[in-house]
Amino acid sequence: MSVTKAYAAQGPDTPLAPFQIDRREVLPQDVKIEILYCGVCHSDLHMVRNEWKQTIYPVVPGHEIVGKVTAVGNKVKKFKSGDVAGVGVMVGSCRKCSNCRKGLEQYCTDGGMVGTYSARDRITGEITQGGYSKQIVVHEDFVYRLSDKLPLAEVAPLLCAGITTYSPLRHWKVGKGHKLGVVGLGGLGHMAVKLGASFGAEVTMLSTSPAKEEDARRLGAQKFALTSDSAQLKKLAGYFDFIIDTVSAKHDYNLYLNLLATDGVMICVGAPPTPAEVAVFNLIGGRRSLAGSGIGGIPETQEMLDYCAKHGITSDIELIDIASINKAYERLLKGDVRYRFVIDMASLT
């Protein structure tokens, strides 16, 4: 074991504070990474406050991790010391079930995927701890190759926000000729706009804030609609082939279902902490679908990273020091970030 500096929450009502954790020694197929940057995901906040009722304390959040490889096990084939590498939302799965064999490790049916933090590691039995720390040790199959041609701090959010929006866009083959609505312009939403536009779809930002229009268009949205304006929504009734809903706070799904065309699909990637009510006639009336999507599997996540490197796509970020993390959480709750906080881990001393 090696002792590592980190920031952790001790309970749902305690702030994140300096902490020390143990990282395992490098096993034959492990990669050890010095963490340079770690993105701040809304799910970090949910988990720290135990809003999903699955947190194991103490918890070190963080699953948008980028850094440099400092050591590898003697059976590692994909990485060497000095490589830039990333770790995302999962660090393990059974690897044997039908989903795992198809590269859908995120939907592992034998015990589920192993989260990067607040989960039990299948290899060692230890409780996983995330990227608000100086280093991490992960099996090489759950480590991703990164381009050194893009700013690493801006790449970090691709490990969650990027793949969470890339995966459903690819699964439903969203592209040229499709009308795509994006609900919410935050960490997930701004990546959905960038990727949807890159794939050739006509992207419309659906937002409660008129101040977001300029940014939405800068990011690639061709259209903007204020969802508090009933006249604008009336004009968009039955308009969209697909809607990606990125909002993680309680809101009315029915408002957006009515904007779908016949056979349209609304895909939920945000995760509100409370159940939503859906009027079934909003689905029946147009043979519409309400769907959900998680992150991508190992092959698709690497595909996404390679695609973004090729097309110069990164996240819009605000770089913070680790001591500002609790203030960042408060700002995150208010939607006061454009569009992803990323921690400079050099500030953890």
Number of C-alpha atoms within 10 A of each C-alpha: 9 10 12 14 16 26 26 24 21 17 16 18 10 11 17 25 15 17 16 13 18 14 18 16 12 19 17 13 16 23 28 27 27 22 25 22 29 35 32 30 22 21 19 19 19 19 22 27 17 17 15 14 10 12 18 20 17 19 28 30 29 27 29 29 36 31 26 20 22 17 19 24 18 12 11 17 11 14 19 17 13 13 18 22 24 28 29 29 23 25 26 23 24 17 17 13 17 14 17 21 12 13 17 21 28 22 19 22 17 14 11 15 25 22 21 28 24 22 21 18 19 16 10 9 9 14 18 25 28 28 29 31 29 23 24 25 23 23 19 21 16 22 25 23 17 21 17 12 9 15 11 21 26 22 29 32 32 29 27 27 28 30 27 23 31 27 19 22 21 15 10 11 11 22 18 13 10 17 21 28 30 28 26 24 26 23 28 31 26 29 28 34 31 23 27 29 21 17 17 14 21 22 28 24 30 27 19 15 13 13 10 17 19 11 14 24 17 11 17 21 25 15 14 20 21 18 18 13 10 10 11 13 19 12 11 16 15 18 18 25 20 27 25 30 26 25 21 20 12 12 13 11 17 16 13 22 26 22 23 27 19 17 17 23 23 25 21 22 22 22 19 18 14 12 9 11 10 14 10 10 13 20 20 12 11 16 14 22 18 15 13 15 16 17 25 29 23 20 15 17 25 19 16 21 24 17 14 20 17 12 10 10 20 22 25 21 21 16 16 18 15 24 15 11 20 14 10 21 20 12 13 21 13 9 14 13 16 16 20 25 29 29 30 18 22 13 12 16 9
